[in-house]
Amino acid sequence: MNQSVSPQSIEELQHVVRTSSDTGRPIYVYRKGNNDGLTVDLSKLNKIIEIDAANLVATVSPGVKLGKLAEKLAEQGLRFIPADTPFYHDKTVGQLFYEGYSNISSLKYGYTKHFLMGSEIVLPTGEVLKTGGKTVKNVTGYDFTRFFNAPYTDYGITAKFLLKLLPLPETRKGIAATFTVLEKLLAFVKDLKDSRVVPAYLLWSDLSVQSIFKADVQGQLIMMEFDGLYEEASEQSQSASALIKKHGGTIREASDGCGQTAIKWSMLYQPGDKYVLTDEFKMSFTRQEEFIKAFYTITQNSCVQAGLFGQLAEGKLNIAFAAQRPENGFVDAVIKAVSQAGGISSGKYDRITGKHGSGVLAELEQKAKAAFDPKKILNR
């Protein structure tokens, strides 16, 4: 029978790992364990250890909720960019990196991995490995920090994170708008990109996703925020509003800050009775329409209630299902459509379902896993 343990310190976590290594009993972190294993719950490792404002670095434990972190940083005029929107506030820092969540604000600020400066990892032997540090010099050369914290790699359990911070912006301007048809929405996003107006984030939710979450469906929904100096953010917000009207869109909300619409749609990234597959597909902006239409054909032919949402300007798309679990055949068909549209699949779904990836990179990853975890005790 599977049991659960909640270590409250790195030392307790080391003891759990050493014991499992000695006995050969598997341990599971961020995953559902088998009956013979031990589930390690990191929720009590939830301390914000240090906020070093001078060096713009925070040191935190894996169980810290991103919403709590954002609140504490804001008190000192700081922010951790991946936690700077309401969408991930229910996630922990550990989940953010282990489950490979992309930075919603990556269009302007870059990928999540670039905000990780260092870490302390408990290896399957129980030893602690320290990587990176508070300065850029500490993270040059071989990038062990991101190597050990790549999504679902299971080389060890990260017990401490050093996070890069930025100052809070002077102002924020949020906009939520709807378009009657997908083509007009995509034309708006293209014009926005061509005008070099760069929102902090640009998040789309289609009609099906809105219906699945029982929202008031008024059209293809797009949410965005502009931040920075007051004059700059205001000017960019006005430019975006003009482009929305140019393409026949309707502005549903314009606010100082992220706005109530964005807060409401943070439910897309929260646990619930709907299955949401995030950060799975990526393709070029110019091929998105081709894939989206193919996706809708697949849903119609399969009679599966599912929809798309994501970061349209970057070609990062996610699926939300009405059911608690998708059919493997449906996901396989969608992955094929992604490939046909020149896109790629991250392999996240395969990892979640326990499938092993194929190809040279997958083989190298499996060899590295065997080297660090020869007894196969971690998430086997």
N, C-alpha and C positions, 0 to 999 in steps of 0.2 A: 504494500500500500504506500502510495506517495505521501511523504511528509513535507512540512514546510518549516523553514527556519528564517529568522529575521535578525541578522547580525547588526550590532549597534556601533561597531568600530571596525577599522581595518584589521586589527588584531583578531577580532572574533571571526571576521571573514576568512582570514588566513587559516585559523584553526579548523573551520568548516571544510575548507578546500584540502588542507593536509589530511584530515580524517578521511575524506572521500578518496583521496589519492592512495592512502594506505589500504583502504578496504576495497577499492575498485567500484564503489557505489557512485553512479552517475549523479551529477548535480545539474540543475536547470535554472538559468537566469534569463528573464524576459521571455520565457517560453513555457508552454504547458509541458509538465514532466510526465514520464511514463510511470507505471505503477511501482517499479523497483527503485525509483530515484528520489532525490531530495530537491525540492524547489527552494531556491534562495531568493527571498524577498528583500530587496534593497531599500524599501520605503523608509526604514528607520535610520538609514545613513543619509540624513537630510539636512546637514549643516552647511550654511554659507560660512566657510572657514575664514575667509579674508576678502575684503574689498580693498584692493590697493589702487586708490584713485590716482596717485602720482604716476604709476606705471600703466594705468588702464588695464588692469588684470584682476579677475576675481578667481578665487580658489574655492571650489564647491564639491560637495559629495554627490553621488549619482542619484540619490532620492529626492533632491531639491526640485520642487515644481517650478516650471519656468515662469508661471504667473507670480509666484512669491519672489523669485529672483528679480523679475522686472520691477516689482514694487519696491524692493529694498534698494536696488540700484538707482531708481528714480529719485529716492530721497537724497542721493548725493549727486544728482544731475547727470547720471550715467545710464547706459543701456547696453545690453547684450543683444545684438541685432536679431538673431533667430528667435528671441523671446520678446521682440519689440512690437509684435502685433498680437491681437487677442487669439489667433488661431491655434497656437500651441500651448496656451497657458495651462492646460490640464496635463500636459506631458511633463515627465521628469527630464533632467539633463541626461541621465543615463539612457532613457528611451530615445531621446533626440539623436544621439550618436549611434547607439546600437541598431536602432530600427531604420537608420538612414534617412531621416526626414530632411528634405531640402529646405533651404532658407526661403521663406515666402518672399523676402525682400532681396533675393539674389540678383534680380535685374539691375538694381542700383549698387548693392553692397557686396555681392559675391557669395560663394558657396558656404554652407555651414562649416565645412572642414577647415576653412581659413580662419575661423574664429576659435579654433582649439590650439592653444600654445604649448600645452604639456599635459602630462597625465601620470598617475601612479596605478599600475596594473598588478593585480594579484594573479600570478601565473598558476597553471594547474598543479604545480609542485608546492604551492603555498608561498613561494618567494615573491617579493615585491620588486617590480621593475619600474624605474623612473625614466620618463622620456620628456624631452623639451625643457622649457623654462619660461621665465617672464620676459626675456628679451629675444629679439629676432635672431641674434647670434646663436642662441641655444637651439634653434630649430633649423639650422642650415645643415647641409650634408644629407646623410640618409634620414629620411623622414619617418622615424620609428613611431612618432606620435600618431600620425594618420594611418600608418601600417597596422598598428595594434588596435586602432579604433575604427577600422573600416567596418561597415555594416555586416552583421551576421558572421564575422570571421571566426569568432570564438577561440582566439589565441590566449585569452585570459579574461579576467573580470576587472573592469576599470573602477577603482574605488575613489579616485580623486581627479578632478578636471581643472585645468588652468585655462580660463576663458578670456579672450580678447574683448575689451570694452571700447565704447565710443561715447562721446558726450551726447546728451539729449539734444534734439534739434530745437531751434528757437520756436518753430511752429509746425503744425501738421494741418493738412487740408484733405478731408476725405470726401469721396464722391461714390455714389452708387447709382447705376443707370441700367436701363433695359433697352433691348433692341427687338424688333418684331421677328427678324429672321437672322440666322447665323451669318449669312453673307454680309449683311450690313455691319454686324459686330466685328467680323474679321477685317472689313474695309476700314473701320474706325481704328482698330489696333494697328493696322499697317500705316495709316496716316500718322498715328501717334509716334510710332517708331521712326518714321521718316522725318518727322518734325524735331526729333531729338529731345522731345519732352520725356523725361525719365521718371516715372513714378517709383516710389519706394516699393510698392507691390501692385500687381494687376491680377486679380483673381476672378475667374469665370465660373459660373454654375449654369448648366443647361436646364431645359424645361423638365427633363426626366428626373434629375437630381432634386429639383425643387418639389416635384410631385411626390417623390419617395419620402422626403422629409416633411410633407404636408404643408408646404409654404403656399402663400398666395402667389400663384404663377402669373406674372405680368409680362413675361418675355425673357429673352436671353439676358441673364444678369451678369453684370461686370462690376467689380468693386476695386477701388484704387485709392492710394494715398500719396500725397506729395509732402515732403518734409524738407527742412533746412531753414535758411534765413527767411524771414517773413515775406520780403518782397519777391524773392525767387519762387517760393512755394505758392504764393498767391498768383503770380504770373503764370506758372505752369498749370495750376488748377483752372484758371480762366481759359487757357489755351485748350486744355482737354475738354472743358465744357463746350467750347465753340465747335470742336470736332465732333462731339457727341450729337449736337444739334444738326451739324452738316450731314451726318449719315442717318438722320431720322430717329435717333435715340431719344429716350425720355429720361431726364435726371430725376431720380426718385428721392435722393438725399444728398445734400451738400452740407458738410459740417466741419467744425474745427476739431481735429482729432479723427480717430478711425471711424466714428459714427456707429449708430445702433445696428445698421444692417450688417456690418462686419462682425460686430459682437455676436449677433444672432447666428451667423453662419460659421462661427467657431465650432459649432456642433459637428461639422464635417470631420473634425480631427479628434473628437471625443469618443470614448467607448459608448456603445449603445447596441440596440437590437438590429442595426443595419451593418452590413459588411462593407468596409471601405478599403480599397486597395490603393495606397498612395505611393508616389515616387516610383512607379513601375515603367512608364513609357516616356520616351523623349524623341522628338523629331524636329526637323527644320520648320520654321514658321510657315514657309511657302507650301509645305506638304500637309499641314494640319487639316485643311478642309477635306482633302482626299481621304485621310484616315477617319475623320469624324463621320463622314457619310458612310464609309465602309462599316464603321462600328454600329451605326443605326440599322444598317441592313442585317448585320449579324444578330442584333437584339430582336429584330422582327422575325427572322427565320427561326431563331431559337426559342422565341416566346419567353425571353428572360427580361425581367424588369430591371434595367440598369441604366445609368447615365454617366455623363462625363463632367468633370470640373478640373480646374488647374490654372497654371500660369501660362496663359495663351501666348504672351509676347516671347516666351522662351521655349515654347513647344513642350512643356512639362505637363502631362495630362494624367489624371487619376480616374478611377471608376468607383461609383457607389452603387451597391446592390440593395434591392428591397429585402432580399433574403439574408439569413445569417451566414450563409456560406455559398460561394459561387460554384458552378459546375466546372470541373477541370477542362472539359471539352470546349466550353464557352471561352475560358481564358486562353486556351491554346489557339482558338480561332482568332481572337483579338490580337494575340502576339504575332500571328502570321500576317494580319492586316497591317500591323505596325511595321513589320519588316518590308512589306510590299510598298509602303509609303516612305521607305528610306530611313525609318526610325530604328530605335533600339529598345530592348527591354532590359531593365536592370537585373532581372533574375530574382527579384525580391519574392515574388509569389512562389517560385520554386523552393527558395530557402525556407519560407514559412511552412510549406507543405512537406518539407524534408527531402526534396529531390536534390540530387547532386548535379551541379552544372557540368557542362562539357567544354572541351577546348583546352588550349595550352594554359591560359590564365587560371582556369578552374583546377587543373591538375597541379599547378604550382601552389595554389592556395591550400589544396588538400595535403600536399607534402609539408607545407609550413605548419598546418594544423597538427599533423602527425609528429613533427619535431617538438612542438611546444606542449603537446598533450598526447604523449605516446600511449597512455592508458585509456584514452578516450573517455574521460570522465565528464567533460564539459559539453552540455547540450548535444549529446551523441544521438 
